[in-house]
Amino acid sequence: MRLLLPACALIILSACSQNPTEIHTALNTPEFNETRFRQDIQTLSSDAFEGRAPTTRGEQLTLDYLSTAFASAGLIGANDGSYLQSVPMVSYTASEQQQVSLAGITMHYRQDIVLSSRHDNQQVNIKDAPLVFVGYGINAPEYQWNDYQGVDMRGKIALILVNDPGFALPDSGKFTGKAMTYYGRWTYKFEEASRQGALGAIIVHDTQPAAYPWSVVENSWTGAQQDLVLDSATQAQRVQVEGWITQTNAKALFDAAGLSLATLTDRAASGPINVALDKTADIAFANQATYTNSYNVVATLPGSQAKAEQILFTAHWDHIGVDASKGGDQIYNGALDNASGIAGILEIARQFAKQASEGNPLQRSLTFVATTGEEQGLLGSRYYAANPLYPLTNTVAVFNLDSTNIYGRTSDYTIVGKGKSELESYLATAASTQQRIAVSESRPEAGGFFRSDHFSFAQYGVPAVFAGGGNEPADEVSKAYRASMKEKMKGCYHNVCDEYRADWDLSGALQDLGVYYQAAQTLANSDDRPGYYPGTEFHHLRPAKTQAANTPQRPENVTAQGMQ
């Protein structure tokens, strides 16, 4: 384990055999301060910040910390001098005393099911609502797929499988094989059920296709649930109740209806399906809506020539907060997710500002967006993308940091959703200066591309990437450390054990900051405008100049988790 890096590695973490002076002259590379980077992570994830939940005391502490840090570095507030962008939010809090009966089976909150209502209603009271299994809950004309074909969902509750058919049958040619599409994300499933006029939507949890255990659902979907304030028409269309049910209880539910969940799951992967269970649901619980503002923190380093053209760095500052109902530790500190990403963009911002103060500014402007509400559905980035402080037509690219690499240096570099845009080539080139090879994530079925803030910008056609870490340790020492730390951090995603550790080897994180830095620097000093490759979801919004790059893919023998 190495907590400190060799001197030349602090410059860009390139091979030490290269001439550092030549590298510095060519790349204007930074000297990242590991001590400061660590301190940012440790402070933001301390108990004093109370898990950084939006609209809490922890948010105010975070906003003050970030605004001060950006100001001290010399960046300006992007919102007419202010570092804060107001994000109108509403918090929905469902009572934990819920009365839920599905097909005559009593379901216990947290243990069996989690339900909420994203409506401003004081009471949810659903009686005798028919239950309908709608397979994966997908309506995708481009894939000739509609699980809602021929069924009127008004007044009914949809039971939906997680992920998409490609996960179950990766060699069938359906969808994109094992790589999840947006149709596999829970956000889409609730959106589509709403468009179909359903009264409610419940997703059947399954650890493998969901890519996380039931504990993540329980921790993330209980307590106050934030959302953006929507216009009245959009709000009225939403399902009245939404949530998740454990696979065990879903099986019991289907058994009570004389149906086999396993059999129907197999059928759902083979083709569109909807089956009425001839059973009903009774759901009752109190509900509360509270309106308040949360905030993005947005800071800009103006360019020297093409000031109007922006390159964005994003990272979400929020986490889950405090769960007072838990015994023992109640604070979800969110050190890895995502105090580490916020610390990363602060360090990058400081180094670019230092470079500018020394008379070598970038031609294009850089803007750093620390977003709120990512854990609740990318809320802050969705709001910024819909209400940008700088026009998206002049936003050239977005680099997103979410959970930086605490597992040591690697010889590869993971680009999540690799193969989507020309922007990736800047990262791949930068990684190659560290003798690292750019690869796809090892678990594309987890849908990582749709699960972090860059996706909000991709939906508008702005090239956006989410990258970092890797699967192949750089050497035997890194390999041993990685295995040890993986064991220590096991089960800490969205859990109270995601706390700062003094024994983290952050050399891999600093390695990745160097990649981001060099990629942004090269793009900012050019007039290039990357686009999306043909065949991708966003090509029509901002087309690439070239066909998809023929870059090396993930080695077939990789088995460890990809993006960290």
VEXVEXKOL-300054 format. One record per residue (C-alpha): z, y, x. Coordinates in Angstrom, 2 decimals, m for minus. Layout:
BEGIN
pt w->Z, v->Y, u->X
...
END
This chain:
BEGIN
pt w->0.00, v->0.00, u->0.00
pt w->m0.96, v->3.44, u->1.32
pt w->0.56, v->6.52, u->m0.25
pt w->m1.00, v->8.86, u->2.29
pt w->m4.66, v->8.94, u->3.23
pt w->m6.35, v->9.25, u->6.60
pt w->m7.28, v->12.83, u->7.41
pt w->m11.01, v->12.39, u->6.91
pt w->m10.39, v->10.58, u->3.63
pt w->m8.61, v->13.64, u->2.28
pt w->m11.80, v->15.58, u->2.78
pt w->m14.04, v->13.45, u->0.58
pt w->m12.84, v->9.91, u->1.19
pt w->m16.18, v->9.13, u->2.84
pt w->m16.41, v->6.72, u->5.74
pt w->m14.36, v->8.02, u->8.67
pt w->m17.26, v->7.26, u->10.99
pt w->m19.16, v->10.22, u->9.60
pt w->m18.74, v->13.62, u->11.19
pt w->m16.26, v->15.56, u->9.01
pt w->m17.69, v->18.91, u->10.16
pt w->m21.18, v->17.92, u->9.13
pt w->m19.91, v->16.61, u->5.81
pt w->m17.99, v->19.82, u->5.14
pt w->m20.99, v->21.99, u->5.99
pt w->m23.34, v->19.98, u->3.81
pt w->m21.09, v->19.35, u->0.83
pt w->m18.41, v->22.07, u->0.93
pt w->m15.92, v->19.30, u->0.33
pt w->m12.34, v->19.97, u->m0.67
pt w->m9.05, v->18.97, u->0.86
pt w->m7.29, v->17.55, u->m2.17
pt w->m3.53, v->17.97, u->m2.07
pt w->m1.98, v->14.61, u->m2.96
pt w->1.54, v->16.00, u->m3.10
pt w->0.51, v->18.63, u->m5.64
pt w->m1.53, v->16.10, u->m7.59
pt w->1.50, v->13.82, u->m7.80
pt w->3.77, v->16.66, u->m8.83
pt w->1.47, v->17.63, u->m11.70
pt w->1.46, v->14.06, u->m13.01
pt w->5.22, v->13.71, u->m12.62
pt w->6.01, v->17.01, u->m14.33
pt w->3.62, v->16.65, u->m17.26
pt w->4.84, v->13.11, u->m17.96
pt w->8.53, v->13.87, u->m17.54
pt w->10.96, v->13.35, u->m20.40
pt w->11.27, v->17.14, u->m20.69
pt w->7.70, v->17.27, u->m22.06
pt w->8.64, v->14.79, u->m24.80
pt w->5.41, v->12.80, u->m24.70
pt w->3.18, v->15.86, u->m25.26
pt w->2.48, v->15.30, u->m28.96
pt w->0.43, v->18.09, u->m30.58
pt w->2.33, v->20.75, u->m32.55
pt w->5.68, v->19.90, u->m30.91
pt w->7.91, v->21.53, u->m28.31
pt w->6.17, v->19.25, u->m25.80
pt w->2.87, v->20.95, u->m26.59
pt w->4.26, v->24.42, u->m25.90
pt w->5.63, v->23.31, u->m22.55
pt w->2.25, v->21.79, u->m21.71
pt w->0.27, v->24.88, u->m22.75
pt w->2.51, v->27.11, u->m20.63
pt w->2.23, v->24.79, u->m17.63
pt w->m1.56, v->24.54, u->m17.78
pt w->m2.17, v->28.23, u->m18.47
pt w->0.00, v->29.17, u->m15.51
pt w->m1.71, v->26.64, u->m13.26
pt w->m5.22, v->27.84, u->m14.12
pt w->m4.20, v->31.49, u->m13.75
pt w->m2.57, v->30.82, u->m10.39
pt w->m5.75, v->29.15, u->m9.19
pt w->m7.77, v->32.25, u->m10.11
pt w->m9.63, v->31.02, u->m13.20
pt w->m10.01, v->33.28, u->m16.22
pt w->m9.13, v->32.53, u->m19.82
pt w->m12.34, v->31.54, u->m21.60
pt w->m11.34, v->32.88, u->m25.03
pt w->m11.67, v->36.64, u->m24.48
pt w->m9.19, v->36.38, u->m21.64
pt w->m6.86, v->33.94, u->m23.36
pt w->m6.56, v->30.39, u->m22.05
pt w->m5.92, v->29.05, u->m25.55
pt w->m8.38, v->28.00, u->m28.23
pt w->m6.70, v->27.49, u->m31.59
pt w->m7.45, v->24.14, u->m33.23
pt w->m6.48, v->24.12, u->m36.95
pt w->m4.77, v->20.80, u->m37.59
pt w->m2.94, v->19.01, u->m40.34
pt w->m0.30, v->16.34, u->m39.78
pt w->m0.12, v->13.55, u->m42.34
pt w->3.13, v->11.61, u->m42.41
pt w->3.31, v->8.45, u->m44.50
pt w->6.72, v->7.14, u->m45.45
pt w->7.81, v->3.98, u->m43.67
pt w->9.22, v->2.75, u->m46.98
pt w->5.95, v->1.40, u->m48.31
pt w->5.43, v->m0.99, u->m51.17
pt w->2.29, v->m2.97, u->m50.39
pt w->1.08, v->m6.09, u->m52.13
pt w->m2.32, v->m7.57, u->m51.33
pt w->m3.44, v->m10.55, u->m53.42
pt w->0.18, v->m10.91, u->m54.53
pt w->1.49, v->m11.11, u->m50.95
pt w->4.11, v->m8.56, u->m49.93
pt w->3.14, v->m6.81, u->m46.71
pt w->5.77, v->m5.27, u->m44.45
pt w->5.10, v->m1.94, u->m42.77
pt w->4.59, v->m2.13, u->m38.99
pt w->5.13, v->m5.89, u->m38.90
pt w->2.17, v->m6.85, u->m41.11
pt w->0.27, v->m3.68, u->m41.90
pt w->0.10, v->0.05, u->m41.16
pt w->m1.31, v->2.38, u->m43.80
pt w->m1.68, v->6.13, u->m44.08
pt w->m3.38, v->8.69, u->m46.26
pt w->m5.22, v->11.67, u->m44.83
pt w->m4.95, v->13.68, u->m48.02
pt w->m2.60, v->16.44, u->m49.07
pt w->m0.87, v->14.33, u->m51.69
pt w->2.84, v->13.75, u->m52.07
pt w->2.48, v->10.20, u->m53.31
pt w->m0.03, v->7.39, u->m52.92
pt w->0.05, v->5.13, u->m55.96
pt w->m2.73, v->2.56, u->m56.19
pt w->m2.56, v->m0.19, u->m58.80
pt w->m4.83, v->m3.21, u->m59.26
pt w->m7.53, v->m2.03, u->m56.84
pt w->m10.09, v->m4.81, u->m56.27
pt w->m10.33, v->m6.09, u->m52.70
pt w->m13.80, v->m6.55, u->m51.20
pt w->m14.63, v->m8.07, u->m47.82
pt w->m17.51, v->m6.07, u->m46.32
pt w->m17.97, v->m7.86, u->m43.00
pt w->m18.14, v->m5.31, u->m40.20
pt w->m18.46, v->m2.45, u->m42.69
pt w->m21.75, v->m1.29, u->m41.18
pt w->m24.72, v->0.50, u->m42.72
pt w->m27.28, v->0.77, u->m39.92
pt w->m30.93, v->1.03, u->m41.04
pt w->m32.17, v->0.93, u->m37.45
pt w->m30.65, v->m2.55, u->m37.12
pt w->m31.73, v->m3.61, u->m40.62
pt w->m28.07, v->m4.04, u->m41.48
pt w->m26.10, v->m2.99, u->m44.55
pt w->m22.81, v->m4.71, u->m45.37
pt w->m22.51, v->m2.55, u->m48.49
pt w->m25.85, v->m3.58, u->m49.98
pt w->m25.58, v->m4.04, u->m53.75
pt w->m21.85, v->m3.32, u->m54.10
pt w->m20.29, v->m0.33, u->m55.84
pt w->m17.15, v->0.46, u->m53.82
pt w->m15.73, v->3.06, u->m56.19
pt w->m12.11, v->2.21, u->m56.97
pt w->m12.17, v->m0.69, u->m54.48
pt w->m10.55, v->m1.32, u->m51.11
pt w->m12.73, v->m2.52, u->m48.24
pt w->m11.50, v->m5.19, u->m45.83
pt w->m13.37, v->m4.75, u->m42.56
pt w->m13.72, v->m6.63, u->m39.26
pt w->m13.21, v->m4.75, u->m36.00
pt w->m16.07, v->m4.22, u->m33.49
pt w->m19.68, v->m5.13, u->m34.41
pt w->m21.78, v->m8.31, u->m34.72
pt w->m23.00, v->m8.12, u->m31.13
pt w->m19.51, v->m8.93, u->m29.87
pt w->m19.33, v->m12.19, u->m31.83
pt w->m22.89, v->m13.27, u->m30.98
pt w->m23.79, v->m11.53, u->m27.71
pt w->m26.90, v->m13.64, u->m27.12
pt w->m28.30, v->m13.21, u->m30.63
pt w->m30.10, v->m9.94, u->m29.96
pt w->m28.04, v->m8.22, u->m32.66
pt w->m27.06, v->m4.61, u->m32.01
pt w->m26.51, v->m4.23, u->m28.24
pt w->m24.95, v->m7.59, u->m27.53
pt w->m21.42, v->m7.54, u->m26.21
pt w->m21.54, v->m3.80, u->m25.50
pt w->m19.94, v->m2.11, u->m28.49
pt w->m21.95, v->0.43, u->m30.45
pt w->m20.37, v->3.30, u->m32.35
pt w->m20.61, v->1.08, u->m35.44
pt w->m17.81, v->m0.97, u->m33.93
pt w->m15.32, v->1.89, u->m33.69
pt w->m12.56, v->2.30, u->m36.28
pt w->m13.55, v->5.93, u->m36.78
pt w->m17.01, v->4.91, u->m37.96
pt w->m15.65, v->2.21, u->m40.27
pt w->m13.41, v->4.66, u->m42.13
pt w->m16.22, v->7.23, u->m42.23
pt w->m18.70, v->4.73, u->m43.71
pt w->m16.21, v->3.39, u->m46.27
pt w->m15.71, v->6.99, u->m47.34
pt w->m19.46, v->7.56, u->m47.65
pt w->m19.67, v->4.43, u->m49.79
pt w->m17.10, v->5.87, u->m52.19
pt w->m14.37, v->3.32, u->m51.42
pt w->m10.82, v->3.99, u->m52.56
pt w->m9.41, v->2.55, u->m49.33
pt w->m10.32, v->0.82, u->m46.09
pt w->m8.27, v->m1.69, u->m44.08
pt w->m9.41, v->m3.06, u->m40.73
pt w->m8.49, v->m6.62, u->m39.75
pt w->m6.98, v->m6.43, u->m36.29
pt w->m8.07, v->m8.96, u->m33.67
pt w->m6.99, v->m8.38, u->m30.08
pt w->m10.17, v->m9.48, u->m28.31
pt w->m12.77, v->m7.44, u->m30.22
pt w->m10.35, v->m4.51, u->m30.65
pt w->m9.59, v->m4.54, u->m26.90
pt w->m5.89, v->m3.87, u->m27.51
pt w->m2.95, v->m5.76, u->m29.03
pt w->m1.21, v->m5.07, u->m32.34
pt w->1.50, v->m3.10, u->m30.51
pt w->m1.07, v->m0.38, u->m29.74
pt w->m1.95, v->m0.15, u->m33.44
pt w->1.71, v->0.02, u->m34.40
pt w->2.55, v->2.67, u->m31.80
pt w->m0.54, v->4.80, u->m32.45
pt w->m0.82, v->4.61, u->m36.23
pt w->2.76, v->5.16, u->m37.31
pt w->4.54, v->8.49, u->m37.56
pt w->2.70, v->11.78, u->m38.01
pt w->m1.09, v->11.44, u->m37.83
pt w->m2.95, v->14.60, u->m36.84
pt w->m6.42, v->15.50, u->m38.00
pt w->m8.67, v->18.53, u->m38.10
pt w->m8.57, v->20.67, u->m41.21
pt w->m11.76, v->19.74, u->m43.06
pt w->m13.76, v->21.59, u->m45.66
pt w->m12.87, v->20.65, u->m49.23
pt w->m16.04, v->18.64, u->m49.90
pt w->m15.64, v->16.48, u->m46.79
pt w->m11.94, v->16.06, u->m47.46
pt w->m12.53, v->14.94, u->m51.06
pt w->m14.93, v->12.23, u->m49.90
pt w->m12.40, v->10.48, u->m47.65
pt w->m10.84, v->7.19, u->m48.64
pt w->m7.40, v->7.64, u->m50.19
pt w->m5.75, v->5.10, u->m47.92
pt w->m6.71, v->3.67, u->m44.54
pt w->m5.13, v->1.42, u->m41.97
pt w->m4.90, v->m1.95, u->m40.25
pt w->m3.65, v->m5.44, u->m41.09
pt w->m2.71, v->m8.17, u->m38.62
pt w->m5.09, v->m11.09, u->m38.36
pt w->m2.34, v->m13.52, u->m39.39
pt w->m1.67, v->m11.67, u->m42.62
pt w->m5.36, v->m11.18, u->m43.29
pt w->m5.80, v->m14.94, u->m43.04
pt w->m2.99, v->m15.45, u->m45.57
pt w->m4.64, v->m12.88, u->m47.84
pt w->m7.99, v->m14.68, u->m47.76
pt w->m6.27, v->m18.05, u->m48.23
pt w->m4.65, v->m16.68, u->m51.39
pt w->m8.12, v->m15.80, u->m52.63
pt w->m9.38, v->m19.32, u->m51.92
pt w->m11.51, v->m18.11, u->m49.03
pt w->m11.58, v->m18.78, u->m45.30
pt w->m11.37, v->m15.72, u->m43.08
pt w->m12.77, v->m17.73, u->m40.15
pt w->m15.78, v->m18.87, u->m42.17
pt w->m16.48, v->m15.39, u->m43.52
pt w->m16.11, v->m13.92, u->m40.03
pt w->m18.80, v->m16.30, u->m38.76
pt w->m21.07, v->m15.38, u->m41.64
pt w->m20.45, v->m11.67, u->m41.05
pt w->m21.74, v->m11.95, u->m37.49
pt w->m24.93, v->m13.67, u->m38.64
pt w->m25.96, v->m11.11, u->m41.22
pt w->m24.81, v->m8.43, u->m43.66
pt w->m22.21, v->m9.64, u->m46.13
pt w->m19.90, v->m8.49, u->m48.89
pt w->m17.68, v->m10.77, u->m50.92
pt w->m15.32, v->m9.83, u->m53.73
pt w->m11.97, v->m11.56, u->m53.30
pt w->m11.17, v->m11.46, u->m57.04
pt w->m7.76, v->m10.23, u->m55.94
pt w->m6.21, v->m6.77, u->m56.11
pt w->m3.99, v->m4.42, u->m54.14
pt w->m0.93, v->m2.44, u->m55.14
pt w->0.00, v->0.29, u->m52.66
pt w->2.67, v->2.94, u->m53.04
pt w->4.26, v->5.30, u->m50.53
pt w->5.30, v->8.92, u->m50.17
pt w->3.07, v->11.17, u->m48.11
pt w->3.44, v->14.61, u->m46.57
pt w->0.90, v->17.07, u->m45.17
pt w->1.89, v->19.86, u->m42.78
pt w->m0.56, v->22.50, u->m41.57
pt w->m0.29, v->24.10, u->m38.16
pt w->m2.38, v->24.97, u->m35.14
pt w->m2.63, v->23.06, u->m31.92
pt w->m4.50, v->24.36, u->m28.89
pt w->m7.09, v->23.50, u->m26.31
pt w->m6.57, v->25.13, u->m22.91
pt w->m9.87, v->26.51, u->m21.63
pt w->m10.34, v->28.17, u->m18.23
pt w->m13.52, v->29.34, u->m16.52
pt w->m14.66, v->29.87, u->m12.96
pt w->m17.71, v->32.16, u->m13.31
pt w->m20.84, v->31.30, u->m11.40
pt w->m22.54, v->33.67, u->m9.00
pt w->m26.06, v->33.58, u->m10.45
pt w->m26.53, v->31.50, u->m13.62
pt w->m23.20, v->32.54, u->m15.14
pt w->m24.25, v->31.74, u->m18.69
pt w->m24.91, v->28.09, u->m17.80
pt w->m21.78, v->25.98, u->m18.02
pt w->m20.68, v->22.69, u->m16.51
pt w->m17.56, v->21.39, u->m18.25
pt w->m14.67, v->19.28, u->m17.02
pt w->m12.57, v->17.77, u->m19.81
pt w->m9.29, v->15.87, u->m19.95
pt w->m6.87, v->15.49, u->m22.84
pt w->m3.35, v->16.81, u->m22.38
pt w->m1.81, v->15.10, u->m25.43
pt w->m0.06, v->11.77, u->m25.83
pt w->1.95, v->10.06, u->m28.58
pt w->5.23, v->11.99, u->m28.34
pt w->8.59, v->10.58, u->m29.42
pt w->9.38, v->7.75, u->m31.83
pt w->12.97, v->8.30, u->m32.96
pt w->12.96, v->5.02, u->m34.88
pt w->12.82, v->2.99, u->m31.66
pt w->15.89, v->1.67, u->m29.89
pt w->16.24, v->2.50, u->m26.21
pt w->13.46, v->4.55, u->m24.64
pt w->11.76, v->6.60, u->m27.37
pt w->9.42, v->8.79, u->m25.28
pt w->5.76, v->7.93, u->m24.77
pt w->5.43, v->9.81, u->m21.48
pt w->1.70, v->9.18, u->m21.01
pt w->1.69, v->9.43, u->m17.23
pt w->m1.50, v->7.47, u->m16.64
pt w->m2.89, v->8.38, u->m20.07
pt w->m3.45, v->11.21, u->m19.48
pt w->m1.20, v->13.33, u->m17.29
pt w->m3.23, v->11.85, u->m14.44
pt w->m6.52, v->13.15, u->m15.85
pt w->m5.08, v->16.61, u->m16.45
pt w->m3.72, v->16.66, u->m12.89
pt w->m7.22, v->15.69, u->m11.76
pt w->m9.02, v->18.62, u->m13.39
pt w->m6.32, v->21.01, u->m12.14
pt w->m6.89, v->19.84, u->m8.58
pt w->m10.67, v->20.07, u->m8.94
pt w->m10.36, v->23.57, u->m10.43
pt w->m8.12, v->24.75, u->m7.58
pt w->m10.54, v->23.50, u->m4.94
pt w->m13.62, v->25.08, u->m6.52
pt w->m11.69, v->28.36, u->m6.96
pt w->m10.65, v->28.23, u->m3.30
pt w->m14.27, v->27.65, u->m2.30
pt w->m15.34, v->30.68, u->m4.37
pt w->m12.61, v->32.88, u->m2.87
pt w->m13.89, v->31.98, u->0.59
pt w->m17.30, v->33.42, u->m0.27
pt w->m19.09, v->30.27, u->m1.40
pt w->m19.14, v->30.32, u->m5.22
pt w->m21.21, v->27.96, u->m7.33
pt w->m24.36, v->29.30, u->m8.96
pt w->m23.47, v->28.00, u->m12.41
pt w->m20.12, v->28.48, u->m14.11
pt w->m17.47, v->25.79, u->m14.38
pt w->m15.22, v->25.56, u->m17.42
pt w->m12.18, v->23.28, u->m17.64
pt w->m11.16, v->22.16, u->m21.13
pt w->m7.76, v->20.51, u->m21.53
pt w->m8.06, v->19.14, u->m25.03
pt w->m5.53, v->18.43, u->m27.74
pt w->m5.44, v->15.54, u->m30.19
pt w->m7.56, v->13.03, u->m28.28
pt w->m5.18, v->10.24, u->m29.20
pt w->m5.66, v->11.06, u->m32.89
pt w->m9.45, v->10.80, u->m32.81
pt w->m10.84, v->13.22, u->m30.19
pt w->m9.71, v->16.19, u->m32.29
pt w->m9.65, v->18.93, u->m29.66
pt w->m13.01, v->18.02, u->m28.16
pt w->m14.55, v->17.60, u->m31.60
pt w->m13.35, v->21.08, u->m32.51
pt w->m14.61, v->22.62, u->m29.27
pt w->m18.01, v->20.95, u->m29.63
pt w->m18.32, v->22.31, u->m33.18
pt w->m16.88, v->25.72, u->m32.20
pt w->m17.78, v->26.16, u->m28.54
pt w->m16.55, v->29.17, u->m26.58
pt w->m19.86, v->28.95, u->m24.71
pt w->m23.05, v->27.84, u->m26.51
pt w->m23.79, v->24.13, u->m26.19
pt w->m27.43, v->25.03, u->m25.51
pt w->m26.17, v->26.50, u->m22.23
pt w->m23.76, v->23.63, u->m21.53
pt w->m25.55, v->21.62, u->m18.90
pt w->m23.14, v->18.68, u->m18.57
pt w->m19.64, v->17.37, u->m19.23
pt w->m17.51, v->15.38, u->m16.77
pt w->m14.53, v->13.71, u->m18.45
pt w->m11.34, v->12.43, u->m16.78
pt w->m9.15, v->10.05, u->m18.76
pt w->m6.57, v->7.84, u->m17.01
pt w->m7.39, v->8.15, u->m13.33
pt w->m7.28, v->5.25, u->m10.90
pt w->m3.72, v->4.32, u->m9.85
pt w->m4.80, v->0.92, u->m8.49
pt w->m6.03, v->1.84, u->m5.03
pt w->m9.40, v->2.45, u->m3.40
pt w->m12.45, v->0.48, u->m4.54
pt w->m15.86, v->m0.32, u->m3.12
pt w->m17.51, v->0.19, u->m6.50
pt w->m17.44, v->3.05, u->m9.02
pt w->m17.38, v->2.46, u->m12.78
pt w->m19.56, v->4.54, u->m15.10
pt w->m18.64, v->3.76, u->m18.69
pt w->m21.70, v->3.21, u->m20.88
pt w->m23.89, v->3.29, u->m17.78
pt w->m27.57, v->3.84, u->m18.36
pt w->m27.39, v->6.63, u->m20.94
pt w->m28.25, v->9.85, u->m19.11
pt w->m29.67, v->11.40, u->m15.96
pt w->m26.27, v->12.96, u->m15.34
pt w->m25.05, v->9.58, u->m14.08
pt w->m27.34, v->9.83, u->m11.04
pt w->m25.24, v->12.71, u->m9.71
pt w->m22.15, v->10.53, u->m9.80
pt w->m23.95, v->7.53, u->m8.31
pt w->m25.26, v->9.64, u->m5.42
pt w->m21.84, v->11.13, u->m4.78
pt w->m20.23, v->7.68, u->m4.85
pt w->m22.77, v->6.40, u->m2.33
pt w->m21.47, v->8.92, u->0.24
pt w->m18.23, v->6.95, u->0.06
pt w->m20.20, v->3.70, u->0.52
pt w->m19.46, v->2.80, u->m3.10
pt w->m21.90, v->1.40, u->m5.61
pt w->m22.08, v->2.67, u->m9.19
pt w->m21.61, v->m0.13, u->m11.75
pt w->m21.16, v->m0.60, u->m15.48
pt w->m17.73, v->m1.23, u->m16.94
pt w->m16.66, v->m4.87, u->m16.94
pt w->m15.78, v->m4.84, u->m20.66
pt w->m18.49, v->m2.95, u->m22.58
pt w->m17.23, v->m4.66, u->m25.74
pt w->m14.21, v->m2.33, u->m25.64
pt w->m16.46, v->0.60, u->m26.59
pt w->m15.09, v->2.88, u->m23.88
pt w->m17.97, v->5.35, u->m24.20
pt w->m16.89, v->6.19, u->m27.76
pt w->m13.16, v->6.41, u->m27.07
pt w->m12.73, v->9.58, u->m25.04
pt w->m13.56, v->13.27, u->m25.23
pt w->m17.01, v->13.20, u->m23.62
pt w->m18.32, v->11.45, u->m26.76
pt w->m17.74, v->14.59, u->m28.85
pt w->m20.28, v->16.41, u->m26.67
pt w->m22.72, v->13.50, u->m26.48
pt w->m23.01, v->13.64, u->m30.27
pt w->m24.52, v->17.12, u->m29.85
pt w->m26.86, v->15.98, u->m27.10
pt w->m24.92, v->17.39, u->m24.14
pt w->m25.09, v->14.88, u->m21.26
pt w->m21.52, v->13.68, u->m20.81
pt w->m19.99, v->11.00, u->m18.60
pt w->m16.71, v->9.13, u->m18.38
pt w->m16.26, v->7.41, u->m15.03
pt w->m13.87, v->6.40, u->m12.28
pt w->m12.10, v->3.49, u->m10.69
pt w->m13.74, v->0.17, u->m10.11
pt w->m13.16, v->m3.57, u->m9.98
pt w->m13.62, v->m4.41, u->m6.31
pt w->m10.73, v->m3.40, u->m4.00
pt w->m11.86, v->m1.69, u->m0.82
pt w->m9.94, v->m4.10, u->1.44
pt w->m7.31, v->m6.83, u->1.43
pt w->m4.41, v->m4.38, u->1.44
pt w->m5.86, v->m2.63, u->m1.62
pt w->m6.43, v->m6.00, u->m3.28
pt w->m2.80, v->m7.05, u->m2.88
pt w->m1.51, v->m3.69, u->m4.07
pt w->m3.86, v->m3.72, u->m7.06
pt w->m2.66, v->m7.13, u->m8.22
pt w->0.97, v->m6.07, u->m7.88
pt w->0.55, v->m2.77, u->m9.74
pt w->m1.52, v->m4.38, u->m12.50
pt w->1.42, v->m6.66, u->m13.17
pt w->3.88, v->m3.76, u->m13.19
pt w->1.73, v->m1.73, u->m15.61
pt w->0.90, v->m4.64, u->m17.91
pt w->1.42, v->m3.70, u->m21.56
pt w->2.02, v->m0.02, u->m20.81
pt w->m1.10, v->1.35, u->m22.53
pt w->0.20, v->3.50, u->m25.40
pt w->3.70, v->2.26, u->m24.72
pt w->6.92, v->3.84, u->m23.43
pt w->6.52, v->2.26, u->m19.99
pt w->3.53, v->4.49, u->m19.16
pt w->5.73, v->6.56, u->m16.86
pt w->5.12, v->8.13, u->m13.47
pt w->5.86, v->5.78, u->m10.56
pt w->6.54, v->6.98, u->m7.03
pt w->4.95, v->3.77, u->m5.68
pt w->1.54, v->4.51, u->m7.18
pt w->m1.20, v->4.48, u->m4.55
pt w->m3.30, v->7.48, u->m5.60
pt w->m5.91, v->7.12, u->m2.86
pt w->m8.34, v->5.68, u->m5.43
pt w->m7.78, v->8.63, u->m7.76
pt w->m8.41, v->11.10, u->m4.95
pt w->m11.49, v->9.09, u->m4.02
pt w->m12.79, v->9.58, u->m7.58
pt w->m11.98, v->13.30, u->m7.59
pt w->m14.27, v->13.56, u->m4.58
pt w->m17.10, v->11.93, u->m6.54
pt w->m16.67, v->14.31, u->m9.47
pt w->m16.42, v->17.29, u->m7.15
pt w->m19.59, v->16.51, u->m5.23
pt w->m21.55, v->15.68, u->m8.39
pt w->m20.53, v->18.92, u->m10.10
pt w->m21.21, v->20.97, u->m6.98
pt w->m24.71, v->19.58, u->m6.58
pt w->m25.57, v->20.11, u->m10.25
pt w->m24.02, v->23.58, u->m10.36
pt w->m26.13, v->24.75, u->m7.42
pt w->m29.38, v->23.52, u->m8.97
pt w->m31.48, v->24.46, u->m11.96
pt w->m31.67, v->20.87, u->m13.20
pt w->m30.85, v->20.10, u->m16.83
pt w->m30.17, v->16.36, u->m17.23
pt w->m31.04, v->14.57, u->m20.46
pt w->m30.56, v->11.25, u->m22.22
pt w->m32.84, v->8.32, u->m21.51
pt w->m35.28, v->6.90, u->m24.08
pt w->m33.70, v->4.21, u->m26.24
pt w->m30.23, v->5.78, u->m26.19
pt w->m28.51, v->7.24, u->m29.24
pt w->m28.84, v->10.83, u->m28.01
pt w->m32.33, v->10.92, u->m26.47
pt w->m33.78, v->12.87, u->m29.39
pt w->m31.19, v->15.60, u->m28.94
pt w->m31.81, v->16.31, u->m25.24
pt w->m34.49, v->14.04, u->m23.75
pt w->m34.47, v->12.97, u->m20.14
pt w->m37.32, v->13.93, u->m17.86
pt w->m37.59, v->10.35, u->m16.60
pt w->m37.24, v->6.80, u->m17.84
pt w->m33.90, v->5.01, u->m17.50
pt w->m32.76, v->4.67, u->m13.91
pt w->m32.99, v->1.27, u->m12.27
pt w->m29.51, v->1.30, u->m10.76
pt w->m27.36, v->m1.66, u->m9.75
pt w->m25.32, v->m3.25, u->m12.51
pt w->m21.88, v->m4.82, u->m12.60
pt w->m21.56, v->m7.98, u->m10.51
pt w->m21.45, v->m11.06, u->m12.74
pt w->m18.24, v->m12.37, u->m11.17
pt w->m16.16, v->m9.34, u->m12.12
pt w->m13.31, v->m10.33, u->m14.42
pt w->m10.75, v->m7.53, u->m14.02
pt w->m10.54, v->m4.67, u->m16.48
pt w->m13.14, v->m2.05, u->m15.68
pt w->m12.31, v->1.55, u->m16.46
pt w->m8.78, v->2.48, u->m15.48
END
